[in-house]
């Protein structure tokens, strides 16, 4: 009886070891062949679907402007938020993003002269470095275009009148407020907090109260001799101050 039991136990152990080897092989081969969706999209030359954010970019220069992308390719700023200022920021690679106008369906781009404009197709001109500053604002510098002599980056910037500035201008620097942008709330959040009203509960209670009826023993107010209408009398009690 002992011999068959030992043989059965040995065979069972071999089967367990074989199963463990097969599972580990599957795991190893799966890890080797696994490619993330973002890497596949980048290899195919398309935009990555991860890291998408819908927001408005608020620049604190002047009275404050929201970056707008128009359907005709113009780029400027507006103090009041509008549908043209709703932007989609999507990740292209680590630290590099693209900016698309949701309403205009155009991508923010910078040409070789440093001028901002919007185009229909995503190209290398539409790639920007997104950097976080110590002031809690972000800066967006062109990946392709810069000053090749000094190596200075060209940034997305607005002037104090809300017009787009040339990124090649020597005054456009990361320290200046014209290049500082703050990504604001999501579009759904913006719609929910777009406006609010303040109601006076005391006035509402007064409106909902039934009209006052004067008891016959206590007349409500005095009667005006000219109009014949009763006038409510208000009594003012004197205030005493001690000390």
C-alpha positions in Angstrom: 0.0 0.0 0.0 2.9 2.4 0.7 4.4 2.1 -2.8 1.4 3.1 -4.8 0.7 6.0 -2.4 4.2 7.3 -2.8 4.1 7.0 -6.6 0.8 8.8 -6.6 2.2 11.6 -4.4 5.3 12.0 -6.6 3.1 12.2 -9.8 0.9 14.8 -8.2 3.9 16.9 -7.2 5.2 16.7 -10.8 1.8 17.9 -12.1 1.8 20.8 -9.7 5.4 21.8 -10.7 4.5 21.6 -14.4 1.4 23.8 -13.9 3.5 26.4 -12.0 6.1 26.4 -14.8 3.4 26.9 -17.5 1.8 29.8 -15.5 5.1 31.5 -15.0 6.0 31.1 -18.6 2.7 32.7 -19.6 3.3 35.6 -17.2 6.8 36.1 -18.5 5.8 36.0 -22.1 2.9 38.3 -21.4 5.1 40.8 -19.7 7.6 40.7 -22.5 5.0 41.2 -25.3 2.9 43.7 -23.4 2.8 47.2 -24.9 0.8 50.0 -23.4 -1.9 51.7 -25.4 -0.1 55.0 -25.2 3.1 53.4 -26.7 1.1 51.9 -29.5 -0.6 55.2 -30.4 2.8 57.0 -30.3 4.4 54.4 -32.5 1.5 54.7 -35.0 1.9 58.5 -35.0 -1.4 59.3 -33.5 -2.2 61.3 -30.4 -2.3 59.5 -27.1 -5.7 59.1 -25.6 -4.5 59.3 -22.0 -4.0 62.4 -19.9 -6.9 64.4 -21.5 -8.1 67.5 -19.6 -10.9 69.9 -20.5 -10.3 73.3 -19.0 -9.7 76.9 -19.6 -6.2 78.5 -19.5 -6.4 81.7 -17.6 -3.5 84.2 -18.0 -3.1 86.7 -15.1 -1.6 89.5 -17.2 -3.5 92.8 -17.2 -7.1 92.3 -16.1 -6.8 88.6 -16.7 -7.6 86.8 -20.0 -8.7 83.3 -21.0 -6.8 81.8 -24.0 -9.1 81.5 -27.0 -8.8 79.5 -30.3 -11.0 80.8 -33.1 -12.3 78.9 -36.1 -10.3 81.1 -38.5 -7.0 80.3 -36.9 -6.7 83.4 -34.7 -5.4 83.1 -31.1 -6.1 85.7 -28.5 -7.5 86.2 -25.0 -10.9 87.2 -23.6 -11.6 88.5 -20.1 -15.0 86.8 -20.0 -15.0 83.0 -20.5 -16.7 81.8 -23.6 -17.1 78.7 -25.7 -14.0 79.6 -27.7 -11.9 79.4 -24.5 -12.9 75.8 -23.7 -9.7 73.8 -24.4 -8.6 70.2 -24.4 -5.1 69.5 -23.1 -3.8 66.0 -24.1 -0.6 64.2 -23.4 1.7 63.4 -26.3 4.7 62.2 -24.3 6.3 62.8 -20.9 6.0 66.5 -20.2 4.8 67.3 -23.8 1.2 68.2 -24.5 -1.1 69.5 -27.2 -3.8 72.1 -26.9 -7.0 71.8 -29.0 -10.0 74.2 -29.1 -13.1 72.2 -28.4 -15.4 74.5 -30.3 -13.1 75.4 -33.1 -11.6 71.9 -33.4 -8.2 73.5 -34.1 -4.8 72.9 -32.5 -2.7 75.6 -31.0 0.6 75.9 -32.9 3.7 78.2 -33.1 5.5 78.8 -36.3 9.2 79.3 -36.9 8.9 83.1 -36.2 7.3 82.5 -32.8 3.8 83.6 -33.8 0.8 81.7 -32.3 -1.9 80.4 -34.6 -4.3 77.5 -34.9 -4.3 74.7 -37.5 -6.6 71.8 -38.4 -4.0 69.0 -38.2 -1.7 68.1 -35.4 2.0 68.6 -36.3 5.3 69.1 -34.5 4.4 72.9 -34.3 1.6 71.9 -31.9 3.9 70.3 -29.3 4.5 72.3 -26.1 6.4 71.7 -22.9 4.2 72.0 -19.9 6.2 73.2 -16.9 4.9 73.9 -13.4 6.2 77.2 -11.8 6.7 78.0 -8.2 3.8 80.5 -8.4 1.3 77.6 -9.0 1.0 78.7 -12.6 2.0 76.8 -15.7 4.1 77.8 -18.7 3.9 76.3 -22.2 7.0 76.4 -24.4 7.4 75.2 -28.0 9.2 71.9 -28.4 10.3 72.6 -31.9 11.1 76.3 -32.1 13.4 78.3 -29.9 16.3 80.7 -30.1 19.0 78.4 -31.5 21.8 80.9 -30.7 21.1 81.3 -27.0 18.9 78.2 -26.4 16.1 80.3 -24.9 12.6 78.8 -25.1 9.7 80.5 -26.9 6.6 80.6 -24.7 2.9 81.0 -25.3 2.0 84.5 -24.0 -0.6 87.2 -24.0 -0.1 90.9 -23.6 -2.1 93.2 -21.3 -4.7 93.8 -24.1 -5.4 90.2 -24.6 -3.5 89.8 -27.9 -1.0 86.9 -28.5 2.6 87.8 -28.2 5.5 86.6 -30.3 7.3 83.8 -28.5 10.6 85.0 -30.1 10.3 88.4 -28.4 13.2 88.8 -25.8 10.6 90.1 -23.3 8.7 86.9 -23.3 10.3 84.9 -20.5 9.1 82.3 -18.0 9.4 84.8 -15.2 6.9 87.2 -16.7 3.2 87.1 -15.9 2.3 87.1 -19.6 3.5 83.5 -19.9 1.7 82.3 -16.7 -1.4 80.3 -17.2 -3.7 78.6 -14.7 -5.8 75.6 -15.9 -9.3 76.2 -14.5 -12.2 73.9 -13.8 -13.7 71.2 -16.0 -16.4 72.3 -18.5 -19.1 70.4 -16.5 -17.9 72.1 -13.3 -18.0 75.4 -15.1 -21.5 74.9 -16.2 -22.6 74.0 -12.7 -21.1 77.1 -11.1 -21.6 79.5 -14.0 -24.0 81.6 -11.9 -25.9 81.7 -8.7 -28.7 83.7 -7.1 -29.2 84.9 -3.5 -32.7 84.8 -2.1 -33.9 86.6 0.9 -35.7 84.1 3.0 -37.3 86.8 5.1 -39.0 88.3 2.1 -40.1 84.9 0.9 -41.8 84.2 4.3 -43.5 87.6 4.2 -44.9 86.9 0.7 -46.2 83.5 1.8 -47.8 84.8 4.9 -51.6 85.3 4.8 -52.9 88.9 4.9 -53.4 90.4 8.4 -56.9 90.5 9.7 -57.6 93.1 12.4 -59.7 91.9 15.3 -62.9 93.8 16.0 -61.8 94.9 19.5 -58.3 96.1 18.4 -58.5 98.2 15.2 -55.4 97.9 13.0 -54.0 101.4 12.6 -55.6 104.8 12.3 -57.9 106.0 9.5 -56.7 108.8 7.2 -59.3 111.5 7.0 -58.4 112.4 3.3 -58.2 109.0 1.8 -60.3 107.0 4.2 -57.7 104.2 4.4 -56.2 102.9 7.5 -52.5 103.7 8.2 -50.3 101.5 10.2 -48.7 103.2 13.2 -45.2 102.4 14.2 -44.1 102.9 17.7 -40.5 103.7 18.5 -39.2 103.0 21.9 -36.5 105.2 23.3 -33.1 103.6 23.9 -31.2 104.3 27.1 -27.5 104.2 27.3 -25.9 103.6 30.7 -22.3 104.5 31.6 
